[in-house]
Amino acid sequence: MSCAAQADLCICQGATLQQTFRWLSDDVAVDLTGYSAQFQMRATEDSATAALTLTSAGGGISLGGVSGTFTLSASAASTSAITAGRYVYAVELTSPASVIRRIVEGVAKVSREVVR
C-alpha cells in the first residue's frame, strides 16, 4: 500500500514543464482553498540536494481552489539546468490546519535536450 497516488513524470530538458493533477476524495474534488504545496525532485530518496523544487508560495505550483487541481510549472531554463536521467519526486499539500499530506509521488525521467 502506498502513502500517495503514483504517477510518473516525463520532463523534457530545455522545455517548459506544465503538469496538472486533481485531488479527489470519493470522486469529489478536494477544495484546496487556503492550502500550500511543495514539490521536490531528487536523484534518490536519500539525496541531500533537490534537483528541482517548486512551491505554491515561491512559484511553480498553482492551486485550483474548489476544482481540486494543482499545476506544476517550470521554465525551459529551469529544466535545462537539470541533468538528464532518472529521479524520484513527491508533492505534499499542507492544509490551513497545518496537516501535511503527500498527494502524489513517483519517478521523473528527464530526457536529454536535442534541439539547442
trRosetta pair geometry for C-beta under 8 A, 3 or more apart (Angstrom, degrees):
i j d omega theta_ij theta_ji phi_ij phi_ji
2 5 7.5 117 105 -93 132 12
2 6 6.0 -85 -145 -45 177 103
2 105 7.7 -154 -178 53 121 113
3 102 5.3 42 124 68 116 124
3 105 7.5 39 72 8 95 136
4 90 6.8 121 35 -142 165 98
4 91 7.9 156 -168 56 149 73
4 102 4.3 -86 -61 123 129 94
4 103 5.7 73 -144 112 111 13
4 104 5.4 -174 161 -94 118 15
4 105 4.6 95 75 2 134 99
5 103 6.6 -11 24 157 101 59
5 104 4.7 -31 70 -104 96 77
5 105 7.6 146 75 24 49 61
6 104 7.5 156 -93 -156 11 71
6 105 6.6 -36 -108 75 57 69
6 106 5.2 111 -166 -86 65 102
7 21 7.2 178 38 -105 164 118
7 104 5.3 -16 26 -168 113 120
7 105 7.9 126 36 68 68 24
7 106 4.9 -128 72 -17 39 151
8 106 4.7 -134 -80 156 46 133
8 107 4.8 -9 -122 62 97 85
8 108 7.2 173 -166 -83 63 36
8 109 7.1 23 175 -4 110 98
9 19 6.2 -55 -125 -76 111 169
9 89 6.5 -5 18 35 132 145
9 106 6.6 133 -8 86 78 116
9 107 7.4 -157 34 100 67 47
9 108 4.2 -8 65 -115 109 82
9 109 7.2 -175 92 27 59 61
10 108 7.7 178 -81 -159 19 59
10 109 5.4 -16 -114 65 66 98
10 111 6.6 16 -173 -15 93 112
11 15 7.9 -179 178 64 61 94
11 17 5.5 -17 -130 -96 98 123
11 74 7.8 7 -143 57 125 134
11 79 5.7 -151 169 -138 110 120
11 82 7.1 5 115 77 138 151
11 108 5.8 23 -6 179 116 104
11 109 7.0 177 28 86 72 45
11 110 4.7 -26 76 -104 105 72
11 111 7.2 178 84 16 49 71
12 15 3.8 13 91 32 113 129
12 17 7.8 173 39 -79 70 76
12 79 6.8 51 86 150 51 147
12 110 7.8 150 -105 -157 8 59
12 111 5.5 -25 -114 60 59 103
12 113 7.2 94 165 -91 76 71
13 79 5.6 -167 -134 146 37 91
13 80 5.9 91 174 -112 77 42
13 82 6.3 -139 -112 71 91 87
13 84 5.5 -67 -38 -77 143 90
13 110 5.5 75 -60 171 92 98
13 111 6.3 -135 1 86 89 49
13 112 5.6 -18 29 -140 139 26
13 113 4.0 -104 99 -38 100 89
14 76 5.6 21 177 -173 44 92
14 79 6.1 -111 -16 98 19 98
14 80 4.2 63 -90 -91 66 91
14 113 3.6 63 6 -106 134 138
14 115 7.4 -167 112 73 143 74
14 116 6.9 -100 -122 -95 163 79
15 76 5.6 -27 -135 -115 14 91
15 79 6.1 -47 55 82 48 150
15 113 7.6 167 -21 -106 81 97
16 73 7.4 -11 180 -161 95 81
16 74 7.1 174 -158 85 53 54
16 75 6.2 -37 -112 -145 81 34
16 76 5.1 -48 -57 -54 66 80
16 79 7.3 -176 -103 6 17 134
17 72 6.4 -40 133 121 111 97
17 73 6.4 161 92 -149 75 33
17 74 4.1 22 43 44 117 94
17 78 7.7 -81 17 85 112 113
17 79 5.6 137 -28 -67 106 131
18 71 6.6 -3 -165 -178 77 110
18 72 7.3 171 -143 86 30 61
18 73 5.3 14 -103 -107 74 81
19 71 6.9 163 82 -155 39 63
19 72 4.7 -3 57 52 92 104
20 69 5.6 -4 -172 -168 106 116
20 70 7.3 166 -149 86 62 34
20 71 4.4 -25 -97 -99 80 87
20 72 7.8 -163 -76 21 35 66
21 69 6.8 155 83 -150 44 64
21 70 5.6 -13 60 60 92 81
21 71 7.7 175 20 -85 63 40
21 72 7.8 42 -4 -11 102 97
21 91 7.2 169 32 51 155 163
21 103 7.2 131 124 128 146 124
21 104 5.7 -115 -136 -18 162 155
22 29 6.5 -64 -176 -116 104 96
22 64 8.0 -37 -110 49 79 144
22 67 7.2 -80 -126 144 104 82
22 68 5.1 66 -166 107 79 101
22 69 4.9 -34 -96 -92 77 73
23 29 7.1 89 80 -155 62 61
23 30 4.5 -43 109 34 109 119
23 32 7.1 106 41 -63 127 113
23 68 4.8 -131 60 -178 71 100
23 69 7.8 -178 12 -85 72 24
23 70 7.3 33 -16 0 105 105
23 93 7.3 -43 -55 -9 159 160
23 103 5.7 -65 -95 -149 119 130
24 27 5.7 5 173 -123 128 21
24 28 6.3 135 -158 59 80 27
24 29 5.9 -49 -100 -88 70 42
24 30 6.9 -170 -110 -16 17 84
24 68 6.3 83 -73 148 55 159
25 28 5.9 -37 69 63 69 83
25 30 5.3 74 -5 -68 108 101
29 66 6.7 81 107 157 127 54
29 67 5.7 -80 -174 176 158 29
29 68 3.1 -147 -166 -9 91 131
29 69 7.7 -32 -146 -31 124 66
30 68 4.7 101 46 -120 58 107
31 65 6.6 -15 -160 170 73 57
31 66 4.9 -13 -117 -110 89 58
31 68 7.0 -59 -69 -72 25 75
32 35 4.3 -69 -168 26 77 133
32 63 4.6 -136 127 -175 130 113
32 64 6.3 72 46 60 129 59
32 65 5.8 -119 65 -104 80 14
32 66 7.8 -136 29 -51 67 19
32 68 6.1 128 -21 -120 104 37
32 69 7.6 -114 13 52 142 35
32 70 6.6 174 -132 -61 171 99
32 93 7.0 -86 -130 -154 107 138
33 63 8.0 160 -85 131 30 124
33 65 4.8 39 -70 -139 83 79
33 66 6.7 11 -34 -53 109 67
34 95 7.4 33 107 -174 100 55
34 96 3.8 -8 144 -66 129 118
35 56 7.5 94 113 14 75 171
35 63 5.8 177 73 -140 101 155
35 93 5.2 -5 -178 -175 131 103
35 94 6.3 149 -162 74 72 49
35 95 5.8 -38 -104 -109 86 40
35 96 6.9 -82 -72 -39 48 69
36 55 7.3 2 175 -176 100 93
36 56 4.9 -159 -154 57 63 125
36 57 6.0 7 -147 -40 121 98
36 63 7.9 -106 -116 -39 25 145
36 93 7.3 157 81 -157 41 56
36 94 4.8 -10 58 55 90 105
37 55 6.7 167 91 -155 60 51
37 56 4.3 88 40 -30 83 115
37 61 4.5 -122 88 139 120 152
37 63 6.1 156 -9 -70 125 107
37 70 5.5 133 -83 -151 169 146
37 91 6.4 -3 -171 -174 107 98
37 92 7.0 164 -151 87 58 48
37 93 5.1 -23 -99 -103 84 70
37 94 7.4 -166 -76 16 35 75
38 53 7.4 -20 -168 -165 90 89
38 54 7.4 158 -157 87 44 54
38 55 5.0 -8 -106 -107 73 84
38 56 7.5 -88 -59 3 51 80
38 61 7.4 -131 -90 0 21 155
38 91 7.2 167 86 -151 44 54
38 92 5.2 -7 58 57 92 94
38 94 7.7 38 -1 -14 100 107
39 52 7.5 -21 118 118 102 94
39 53 6.9 158 86 -155 65 42
39 54 4.2 5 52 55 113 97
39 55 7.4 -155 24 -70 70 43
39 60 7.0 -120 42 128 118 118
39 61 6.1 151 -8 -68 110 124
39 72 5.6 55 -47 -114 168 119
39 89 6.5 8 -174 -176 90 113
39 90 7.4 -174 -142 92 55 40
39 91 4.9 -18 -95 -100 83 81
40 50 4.5 -86 -159 -123 101 135
40 52 7.3 163 -152 88 42 57
40 53 5.2 -3 -105 -105 78 79
40 89 6.6 -176 94 -144 43 70
40 90 6.5 -2 55 53 80 78
41 50 6.3 96 60 -168 48 88
41 51 5.1 -62 103 62 94 97
41 52 4.4 15 42 51 116 95
41 53 7.7 -148 24 -66 70 44
41 82 7.9 3 99 -129 134 140
41 87 4.8 49 175 140 99 141
41 88 7.2 172 -151 86 60 36
41 89 4.1 -23 -98 -93 79 103
41 108 5.2 -37 -136 37 127 152
42 45 6.9 115 81 -100 128 19
42 47 4.0 -180 178 59 114 122
42 49 7.2 146 -128 90 95 44
42 50 5.4 -74 -76 -114 85 57
42 51 6.1 153 -110 0 31 88
42 87 6.2 158 80 -163 25 98
42 88 6.0 -21 64 61 78 84
42 89 7.5 150 16 -87 61 52
43 47 4.5 114 46 -69 88 150
43 51 6.5 106 -46 -40 71 121
43 85 7.4 6 -126 106 88 133
43 87 5.9 -68 -99 -114 31 78
43 88 7.8 20 117 18 16 81
44 47 4.9 127 50 -31 69 94
44 88 6.5 50 -143 12 27 120
45 88 5.7 -25 -62 72 70 155
47 50 7.5 129 107 -81 112 37
47 51 8.0 10 121 -30 155 88
50 53 4.8 72 110 -54 149 97
51 82 5.2 77 165 -131 112 101
51 83 7.4 -101 -137 33 127 81
51 87 5.8 -97 34 -115 144 146
52 74 6.4 -25 -159 -102 132 155
52 78 6.9 89 -126 162 108 108
52 79 7.9 11 -95 -97 141 59
52 82 6.0 -23 -50 -84 111 130
52 89 7.9 -19 68 -107 105 119
53 60 7.7 123 122 66 49 164
54 58 7.8 -159 -165 78 40 97
54 59 7.2 -88 -151 108 76 54
54 60 2.9 -130 -146 128 98 133
54 61 5.1 122 138 -38 106 91
54 72 5.7 114 78 -145 163 87
54 73 7.3 145 -143 55 143 50
54 74 6.4 -105 -76 -70 126 96
55 58 4.3 58 60 32 115 95
55 59 7.0 44 64 43 71 37
55 60 6.2 64 31 54 39 107
55 61 5.9 -80 161 21 15 116
56 60 8.0 -102 -73 68 31 67
56 61 4.4 -68 -71 87 67 106
56 62 7.2 126 -125 -97 85 19
56 63 5.6 15 -125 -25 137 108
56 70 7.8 -72 -79 -144 115 114
60 72 6.6 1 161 -156 82 63
60 73 5.6 -153 -148 67 47 69
60 74 6.0 26 -135 -79 105 71
61 70 5.9 2 -173 -179 100 106
61 71 6.9 158 -152 77 50 49
61 72 6.0 -18 -99 -101 77 57
61 73 7.4 178 -77 22 29 78
61 91 7.8 143 -116 -141 138 113
62 70 6.8 169 83 -154 48 56
62 71 4.6 -5 53 52 98 102
62 73 6.9 34 -7 -3 102 121
63 69 7.6 152 -164 92 41 57
63 70 5.2 -16 -107 -104 61 88
64 67 4.0 -60 139 63 122 111
64 68 6.6 -22 79 57 112 23
64 69 3.4 35 13 59 149 90
64 70 6.5 -132 3 -67 90 41
64 71 7.3 84 -45 -16 104 94
70 91 7.1 158 99 174 140 145
70 93 7.2 -152 -44 -86 158 117
70 103 7.8 89 34 82 139 160
72 91 7.4 -113 -67 -90 119 130
74 78 4.3 -114 179 89 99 136
74 79 5.5 115 113 -50 119 90
75 78 4.6 103 55 3 77 101
75 79 7.2 -153 94 1 43 84
76 79 6.0 -58 -145 42 33 103
76 80 6.1 42 153 -29 66 107
77 80 5.6 -52 -146 31 29 118
77 81 6.9 30 155 -22 60 104
78 81 6.0 -59 -160 28 31 110
78 82 7.5 30 147 -24 61 102
79 82 5.7 -48 -158 21 46 115
79 110 7.3 -174 -166 -139 90 110
80 113 6.5 12 -120 -40 78 153
82 110 5.2 -122 120 -134 120 161
83 110 7.1 108 97 87 40 142
84 110 5.0 -145 -129 109 46 93
84 111 6.2 8 -139 -178 110 16
84 112 3.9 -26 -77 -73 162 76
84 113 7.7 -146 -64 -2 117 64
85 109 7.7 -115 129 -148 25 59
85 110 5.9 8 43 53 47 99
86 107 6.2 -25 -163 -168 95 109
86 108 7.7 142 -162 78 47 50
86 109 5.7 -21 -104 -105 66 73
86 110 7.9 -156 -72 21 21 74
87 107 7.1 138 77 -164 46 58
87 108 4.5 -24 71 65 101 97
87 109 7.6 179 26 -81 74 26
87 110 6.6 43 -2 -14 115 105
88 105 7.3 14 178 -179 91 97
88 106 7.4 -158 -148 113 65 25
88 107 6.1 -44 -101 -104 60 54
88 108 7.1 146 -121 15 8 85
89 105 6.5 -172 95 -147 55 60
89 106 6.4 -11 57 61 86 61
89 107 7.7 111 17 -145 84 9
89 108 4.7 53 -15 -24 124 123
90 102 5.5 -34 -175 -147 121 113
90 104 7.2 171 -150 94 53 49
90 105 4.1 -10 -104 -103 82 99
91 102 7.2 124 78 -157 46 62
91 103 5.2 -45 94 56 99 100
91 104 4.9 18 38 54 111 87
91 105 7.3 -155 19 -70 64 58
92 100 5.5 6 179 -172 121 98
92 101 6.7 159 -154 80 72 35
92 102 5.2 -43 -95 -94 81 59
92 103 6.9 151 -117 2 26 83
93 100 7.5 163 84 -150 40 52
93 101 5.5 -18 61 62 86 89
93 103 5.3 46 -3 -34 109 127
94 98 6.3 -11 -176 -137 105 40
94 99 7.0 158 -154 74 56 39
94 100 5.0 -20 -99 -97 82 73
94 101 7.9 164 -86 19 36 66
95 98 6.8 -56 71 17 75 14
95 99 4.3 9 30 49 120 91
95 100 7.9 -136 10 -66 76 30
95 101 7.5 49 -29 0 98 108
102 105 6.2 6 168 -41 118 116
113 116 5.9 90 129 -68 116 97
